[in-house]
Amino acid sequence: MTDRLMLLDTASLYFRAFYGVPDTVKAPDGTPVNAVRGLLDMIAKLVTTYEPTHVIACWDDDWRPQWRVDLIPSYKTHRVAEVIPAGPDVEVVPDPLEVQVPIIREALATMGIPIVGAADHEADDVIGSLASQSDMPVDVITGDRDLFQLVDDSRGIRVVYTGRGMSNLEVLTDAVVVEKYRILPTQYADFAVMRGDASDGLPGVAGVGEKTAATLLAAHGDLAGIVAAAEAGDGMSAGVRAKITAAADYLAVAPTVVEVVRTLELPDVESRLRAPDADAVTAFAELWSLGSSATRATDAITARA
């Protein structure tokens, strides 16, 4: 059995589970558990399909770090329910999902999957650091395209993209990124900076879409090369040069916001899959009426333990 690490973008997955499983799924006391059941079913499918030997649930200890907001104040603004001066801000989360988050943490613990977060950082940064520092091949499970920047065939880092649903998973390798976007994975962060992302409150460069961004990166290598060419008036049309120049202030700070942190010092955790304790799983499943979802996750993990 070849060692392989699976990193879960946990919030990305449980949000998808919440919206993908009917909210009529409830525990005996009436507590909604649709996100819990959906997440367990996802874990069962992912472990069975990609056969990891190690799994870590990466967590948003701070979903909107102040140091990113300081650089781009619009960062995730539309998702803020309440600003907390000392941070982290409160994210807009549907009440029926919010009540399930502690249950999700308990479910992961019952399955023997460690949760890892980092103060003042998002799950993306935890994923970036664990993937970059791992000595084994890595599968990153996410619905966030920004993590495509981590794809690296030379280190065995793939992204399993859930954005099109669990029945239509897409595995991103170097070749797939090149085919989809006409850029290398190492260029993806700069590509995302120029394209922007309304869902994260990143404006991008006005008038520069994916096609133009890819063309510029092909010609100039990276964002620094593009900015230098615009300043020199070299190898770029006057119209595009004007757009790059107009966005100079944004381009000076956006890469720090978009690039995932890869250097966090994270605690060592035992992430090797082990067969969950049968009695603990049974008690947990009965308490929250998780039934076959808990069974499928247990069976998948036990088969790889």
C-alpha positions in Angstrom: 0.0 0.0 0.0 1.6 3.3 -1.2 1.3 6.1 1.3 -0.9 9.0 0.0 -2.1 12.0 2.0 -5.6 13.4 1.5 -6.3 16.9 2.6 -9.9 17.9 3.0 -11.0 21.5 2.5 -13.6 20.8 5.2 -15.8 23.9 5.0 -16.0 23.7 1.2 -17.2 20.1 1.6 -19.7 20.6 4.4 -21.3 23.6 2.7 -21.7 21.5 -0.4 -23.1 18.6 1.7 -25.6 21.0 3.4 -27.0 22.2 0.1 -26.8 18.8 -1.6 -28.7 16.8 1.0 -32.4 17.6 1.9 -32.8 19.6 5.2 -35.5 17.2 6.2 -32.7 14.8 7.3 -32.7 15.3 11.1 -31.7 13.6 14.3 -34.3 12.2 16.7 -34.3 15.5 18.7 -35.1 17.5 15.5 -31.5 18.8 14.9 -30.7 19.0 11.2 -27.9 16.6 10.3 -28.0 16.8 6.5 -24.5 18.3 6.3 -23.1 15.7 8.7 -24.6 12.8 6.7 -23.5 14.4 3.4 -20.0 14.9 4.6 -19.7 11.3 5.8 -20.9 10.1 2.4 -18.3 12.3 0.7 -15.6 10.9 2.9 -16.7 7.3 2.1 -16.6 8.0 -1.6 -13.3 9.9 -1.6 -11.5 7.3 0.5 -12.8 4.5 -1.6 -12.0 6.2 -4.9 -8.6 7.7 -4.2 -7.3 5.3 -1.6 -5.4 7.5 0.8 -3.5 6.1 3.7 -3.6 9.4 5.6 -6.4 12.0 5.9 -6.5 15.4 7.5 -9.5 17.7 7.8 -8.1 21.2 7.2 -10.0 23.9 9.1 -10.7 27.7 8.8 -9.5 29.0 12.2 -9.9 32.4 10.6 -11.9 32.4 7.3 -11.1 36.1 6.6 -7.7 36.9 8.1 -7.2 40.6 8.9 -3.9 40.7 7.1 -5.7 39.8 3.8 -8.4 42.4 4.5 -5.8 45.1 5.3 -4.5 44.6 1.7 -7.8 44.3 0.0 -10.7 45.6 2.1 -13.3 44.1 -0.1 -12.0 40.6 0.6 -15.0 38.4 1.3 -16.9 41.4 2.5 -20.3 40.2 1.2 -20.0 37.1 3.4 -19.5 38.9 6.7 -22.4 38.6 9.2 -20.6 40.6 11.9 -17.3 42.4 12.1 -15.3 41.4 15.2 -12.6 44.0 15.9 -10.3 41.4 17.5 -11.3 38.9 14.8 -12.1 36.5 13.3 -15.2 38.1 11.8 -18.5 36.1 11.9 -19.3 34.5 8.5 -22.8 34.3 7.1 -23.7 30.6 7.7 -27.3 29.4 7.6 -28.6 28.5 11.1 -29.4 24.9 10.2 -25.7 24.5 9.1 -24.1 26.4 12.0 -25.7 24.0 14.5 -24.1 21.1 12.7 -20.5 22.3 12.8 -19.8 20.9 16.3 -21.4 17.7 15.2 -19.2 17.6 12.1 -16.1 18.0 14.3 -17.3 15.2 16.5 -18.0 13.0 13.5 -14.4 13.5 12.2 -13.0 12.7 15.6 -15.2 9.5 15.8 -13.8 8.5 12.4 -10.3 9.1 13.6 -9.7 12.0 11.1 -7.6 14.8 12.8 -8.6 18.5 12.3 -5.8 21.0 11.7 -6.2 24.7 11.6 -3.9 27.7 12.2 -4.6 31.0 14.0 -5.0 34.0 11.6 -5.1 31.6 8.5 -7.6 29.9 6.3 -7.9 26.3 5.6 -6.4 27.1 2.2 -3.1 28.1 4.0 -3.2 24.9 6.1 -3.6 22.9 2.9 -0.9 24.8 1.1 1.6 24.2 4.0 0.8 20.5 4.5 0.9 19.8 0.8 4.1 21.7 0.3 5.8 20.1 3.3 4.6 16.5 2.8 7.0 13.8 1.8 4.2 11.7 0.2 1.9 12.2 -2.7 -1.1 14.5 -1.9 -4.7 14.8 -3.0 -6.3 18.1 -2.2 -10.1 17.8 -2.0 -11.8 21.2 -2.6 -14.4 23.2 -4.5 -12.1 26.2 -4.5 -10.3 26.9 -7.8 -7.6 29.0 -6.1 -6.0 25.8 -4.8 -5.2 24.8 -8.4 -2.0 26.8 -7.8 -0.8 23.8 -5.7 -0.9 21.2 -8.5 2.5 19.8 -9.0 3.2 16.6 -10.9 6.8 16.6 -9.8 5.8 16.3 -6.2 2.7 14.2 -6.7 0.2 16.9 -5.7 -3.2 16.7 -7.4 -6.4 18.6 -6.8 -9.7 16.7 -6.8 -12.2 19.4 -7.7 -15.7 19.0 -6.3 -17.2 22.1 -8.0 -19.2 20.1 -10.4 -20.6 17.8 -7.8 -19.5 14.5 -6.2 -20.8 12.5 -9.2 -18.5 14.5 -11.5 -15.2 14.9 -9.7 -12.3 16.3 -11.7 -8.7 15.4 -11.0 -6.4 18.3 -11.7 -2.8 17.5 -12.8 -0.3 19.8 -14.6 -1.6 18.7 -18.0 -5.3 19.3 -17.0 -4.5 22.8 -15.8 -2.6 23.6 -19.1 -5.5 22.2 -21.1 -8.2 24.1 -19.2 -6.5 27.5 -18.8 -3.5 27.5 -21.1 -1.2 28.3 -18.2 1.0 26.3 -15.9 -0.1 25.6 -12.3 2.8 27.8 -11.1 1.1 30.7 -13.0 -2.4 30.0 -11.6 -2.2 32.5 -8.7 -1.2 35.3 -11.0 -3.9 34.3 -13.4 -6.5 34.4 -10.6 -5.2 37.8 -9.5 -5.9 39.3 -13.0 -9.1 37.4 -13.6 -10.5 38.3 -10.1 -13.2 36.5 -8.2 -16.4 38.1 -7.2 -17.1 35.3 -4.7 -14.0 36.4 -2.7 -14.4 40.1 -3.3 -11.4 40.3 -5.6 -12.0 42.8 -8.4 -9.3 41.6 -10.8 -8.0 43.8 -13.6 -10.9 45.6 -15.3 -11.2 44.4 -18.8 -8.9 41.5 -18.4 -10.6 38.1 -18.5 -9.2 34.6 -18.5 -8.2 34.6 -22.2 -6.2 37.8 -22.0 -4.7 36.8 -18.6 -3.5 33.5 -20.1 -2.1 35.3 -23.2 -0.2 37.8 -21.0 1.3 35.1 -18.9 2.4 33.1 -22.0 4.2 36.2 -23.3 5.7 37.5 -20.0 5.9 34.6 -17.7 4.4 36.0 -14.5 2.7 39.0 -13.0 6.0 40.8 -12.3 6.9 40.4 -16.0 3.5 41.7 -17.1 3.8 44.8 -14.9 7.3 45.4 -16.1 6.3 45.1 -19.7 3.4 47.5 -19.2 5.7 50.0 -17.5 8.2 49.7 -20.4 5.5 49.8 -23.1 7.0 46.7 -24.5 5.3 43.8 -26.2 1.8 44.8 -25.2 -1.0 46.8 -26.9 -1.7 50.3 -25.7 -5.2 49.2 -24.5 -4.0 46.3 -22.4 -1.1 48.4 -21.1 -3.5 51.0 -19.9 -5.6 48.4 -18.1 -2.6 46.9 -16.3 -1.3 50.4 -15.4 -4.7 51.5 -14.0 -4.7 48.4 -11.7 -1.2 49.0 -10.4 -2.3 49.5 -6.7 -4.4 46.3 -6.8 -1.7 44.3 -8.5 0.9 45.4 -5.9 -1.0 43.7 -3.1 -3.3 41.1 -4.6 -0.7 38.3 -5.0 -0.2 38.2 -1.3 -3.9 37.8 -0.8 -4.4 35.1 -3.5 -1.3 33.0 -2.9 -1.8 30.3 -0.3 0.7 30.3 2.5 3.0 27.3 2.3 5.3 27.8 5.3 3.1 27.5 8.3 4.5 25.5 11.2 1.7 23.1 12.0 1.4 20.5 14.8 2.3 16.9 14.1 -0.9 14.8 14.0 -1.4 11.1 13.5 -3.2 11.1 10.2 -2.8 7.5 9.2 -6.2 5.9 8.7 -7.2 3.4 11.4 -10.3 1.4 11.8 -12.8 3.5 13.9 -13.9 2.2 17.2 -17.1 0.2 16.4 -18.8 1.0 19.7 -18.1 4.7 19.4 -19.4 4.8 15.9 -22.5 2.9 16.8 -23.3 5.3 19.7 -22.6 8.4 17.6 -24.7 7.2 14.7 -27.6 6.3 16.9 -27.5 9.6 18.8 -27.6 11.6 15.5 -29.5 9.1 13.3 -26.6 8.9 10.8 -27.2 5.2 10.0 -25.8 4.1 6.6 -23.7 7.2 6.2 -21.7 6.4 9.3 -21.5 2.8 8.2 -20.2 3.6 4.7 -17.5 6.0 6.1 -16.4 3.4 8.6 -16.2 0.7 6.0 -14.2 2.8 3.6 -11.7 3.9 6.3 -11.4 0.4 7.7 -10.6 -1.0 4.2 -7.7 1.4 4.0 -6.5 1.1 7.6 
